[in-house]
Amino acid sequence: MSKKFSPRINRFQAIAFAILVSAGLASIGAAATLLFSTGNPDGQIATLSRIGTATQIQTETADDFVLTGNTIIEQATFTGLIPTGAALSSITRVEIEIYNVFPLDSTNPPSGKVPTRVNSPADVEIDEATSDSADSTLMFTSTLLSPNFSVANSVVTGINPIPNQTTGGEGPVTGQEVQITVIFNPAITLPAGHYFFRPAVQLSSGDFLWLSASNPIVSPGTPFSPDLQTWIRNDNLAPDWLRIGTDIIGAGVFNASFSLFGEADQDDDGVPDSEDQCPDTAAGAVVNANGCSIDQLVPCAGPITGGTWTNHGQYVSTFTQTVKQFIAEHLIPRQQKGQLTSAAARSNCGKPSHGGHGHGHGHGR
């Protein structure tokens, strides 16, 4: 899950987004397409998802999603409640974590403090897929959808190990319905698989409660199966998780309201397929903004524009200029220049009767 290309949001884009955030105008980018959505809030339940502080323990709610191929997740939205009367500016920090499904990234067998860990989030998050506004790997803006939104039940503190896990919830709650839009910087790249999405929010006063939704789909509208429902834990229960419906409420299956946006990246080079001018990049190769590696820009068989190399010198010269360009764009360190150009000089590329043969040098991450 390593990232082979520099962040797709550059410094100037980040500044522009910050201006939009301050004006409340940030929106989903046109290039990103809907990857997954659970739909709008259904009014059934709201559950705490809070970043820990010196005075409050961390509490996490996570809901699952599926990716059908290697994917770059660029943006996300999720919807919840903040206290009535609280300003949107009271949302001071947002953190997004992605989890594999247990037993990946987990101690197995588990502790036995909960009814089951089957189909739960893993013990720990995927490090490469964690983004936080506190370190600028995530940028967010908030939109007020309704000043008065009520749900039938809630889970905030009743998160207990067995045999006291079924509390029935903590009853109805009303607050302001807000949608939080996030842009990941860098984007999150994940292979095909089943995952859990976990947003957490910090407010200067009060808590963020993530709202439930009832319509999980896989774009462009395929019903989501199997649905692993929402799970919750706090620092007292971690690394274990409880099912919000089955374990805490005692009945029902809940999902949480969120959507993911991005693009497919079939060759896993960090550049979306719609922008990738060089598909089928070799695994691990460093690429430029167009998704092209040095070997793809300077093929051994002949110039990328067609034909064959006039001679070996033409190949080496072109290869060297391309290496210099990758260095200038800070894609590879300057120290690699000698190693790469020496390998090109030792190759048979452009030599009589060897023009189409491989030259045996690669360019790692």
C-alpha positions, 0 to 999 in steps of 0.5 A: 500500500505504499505511495509511489507518487508525490501527493496529488494536492500540491501546495497551491491547491492546498492554499486554494482549498484552505481559502474555500474552507474558510469561505465554506465553499469546498465541494467534491472535485469533478474528477473523483467519482462515487466509489461507495455510499451508504446514503442519507441518515435514517434517524435510527441511531447516532453514535459517538466517534471522538478523538481522545483528549487529556480529559476525554477518552477516544471513542470510535465508530467504524462501518465497512465498505468494499473496493473491487479493484486497486483504488485511489480514495481522494475524498469522503463525506460523512454526516453526524450531529453536533450540539444544538447551537454549536457553531461549525467552527467548533469542529476543530479537528478531523481524523480518518482511519481505515481498518482491515477486517479481523483477524488481519492486523490483530491478535488472534485468538482475541481477548474474549471481552466481547461476544465475537470479533468475527467481521469486526474491524482489526485491532489497529488501523492501516498506518498508510491509510490514516489521515489527520487534519492536525498534520495536514494530511487531511483537509475538511469543511463542514456544512449545516444540513439541518439545525434540528435533527432527531434520532431514536437512539444513541450510544455514547458511554454504554460501551462495556465488555461482556456480560454487560454489553447490552445496554439498549442504548442511551435514548433519543438525541437531537442536534444539528445535522452536519456533513463533513467533507474531507480531501486526503493529502496525499490520497489513500491508495488501497488494493481490492478488499473489504475495509472499515471506515472510521472518522473521528471528530474533535469539537471545542465544546460537545461531541460529534455523533455519527448518524446511521444510514440504511442503504449501503451500495457499491457504485453504481448502485449494486447492493452491498453484500456482505454488510458487516454493520457498524462497530464501536469501541472506546479506549477502555474496550480496545483493542476489541469492538462491539456490534452497535446493533447486535451487541449493544442495542440487542437487535437490528443492524445499523450502518453509518452515513458516509460516501467515498470518492476516487478513481481506479488505479489498475497498475497501482502507480498512484495515478488514477487511470483517467490521468494515466498515460502509461498503463501497466507500469511495472510494480514498484516503479517511480512515475511522473504526474502522467503515470509514466516510469523512466523505462516507459518514457525511454523504452529499450526497443525504441523512442516512445514516439515510434521507430528504433534508436539510431544508435546506442548513444541516442538511447543513453542520451535520451535516458539520461535526460529523462533521469535528470527530469525525474530528479528535477521533479523530486521523484528520485534522489540525485544520488541515483543518477550515476547508478541509473545512467551507468546501467543504461550505458551497459545495456544493449539498447540501440545497439545493432541486432540488440535494439529490442532486447531488455537492458536489465535495469529497474527503478524502485520506489 
